[in-house]
Amino acid sequence: MNDYAQHRAEAAEATGSLALLWNLIRNWRARRAVARLDTLDDFLLDDIGVTRSEVRWAAGLPLSVNAALELEEQANRRRRRGP
């Protein structure tokens, strides 16, 4: 029984590590996509609904955070506050 419990604990740890790795890869891809937005002109960014400062802020977030989701939330908060 102890072998079974130890095996389950090791498997859970390995699965958690793999999930963490996939999250980091997903967040890295999102950050890369957000960073590409900085190459667009201000008119296109306005059409998308984000500002250049928001894009730069999101691109600088740590890999533990999905930059695309945070950028979207930041833009939504700004819109709710108004001009």
VOGU-3710 file (C-alpha; in Angstrom, 3 decimals, decimal comma):
1> mndyaqhrae> 0,000/0,000/0,000  2,867/2,389/0,748  4,329/1,766/-2,708  0,982/2,675/-4,256  0,726/5,907/-2,255  4,294/6,866/-3,090  3,730/6,143/-6,780  0,561/8,271/-6,801  2,390/11,140/-5,081  5,251/10,987/-7,588
11> aaeatgslal> 2,810/10,853/-10,510  0,899/13,859/-9,164  4,136/15,793/-8,772  5,216/14,965/-12,330  1,788/15,922/-13,690  1,908/19,202/-11,777  5,329/19,973/-13,204  4,122/19,222/-16,704  1,075/21,441/-16,234  3,323/24,233/-14,982
21> lwnlirnwra> 5,551/23,849/-18,035  2,555/24,017/-20,397  1,265/27,125/-18,597  4,646/28,809/-18,996  4,735/27,933/-22,704  1,181/29,232/-23,211  1,994/32,442/-21,329  5,214/32,910/-23,314  3,274/32,600/-26,580  0,660/35,067/-25,338
31> rravarldtl> 3,366/37,540/-24,328  5,004/37,203/-27,746  1,656/37,917/-29,450  1,066/40,942/-27,220  4,571/42,254/-27,941  3,808/42,113/-31,680  0,928/44,524/-31,082  3,514/47,182/-30,252  4,504/47,223/-33,937  1,019/48,411/-34,960
41> ddfllddigv> 0,226/52,102/-35,334  -1,898/53,912/-32,790  -4,971/53,946/-35,032  -4,994/50,147/-35,283  -4,465/49,794/-31,553  -7,408/52,138/-31,000  -9,529/49,977/-33,318  -8,536/46,920/-31,287  -9,412/48,799/-28,113  -6,028/48,973/-26,398
51> trsevrwaag> -3,450/51,679/-25,886  0,268/51,426/-26,559  1,025/51,850/-22,854  -1,298/48,937/-22,030  0,443/46,779/-24,636  3,872/47,614/-23,218  2,652/47,014/-19,680  1,256/43,593/-20,598  4,393/42,620/-22,538  6,439/43,268/-19,402
61> lplsvnaale> 4,429/40,974/-17,142  6,112/37,860/-15,734  5,685/34,494/-17,452  3,499/33,323/-14,589  0,788/35,616/-16,006  -1,021/35,333/-19,350  -0,260/38,726/-20,910  -3,091/38,537/-23,455  -5,733/37,943/-20,798  -4,316/40,666/-18,562
71> leeqanrrrr> -4,230/43,109/-21,486  -7,870/42,378/-22,214  -8,855/42,878/-18,572  -6,874/46,123/-18,334  -8,538/47,493/-21,482  -11,970/46,497/-20,162  -11,307/48,268/-16,844  -10,261/51,425/-18,715  -13,405/51,341/-20,848  -15,636/50,919/-17,806
81> rgp> -13,989/53,922/-16,130  -14,603/56,040/-19,201  -12,412/58,631/-20,942
//
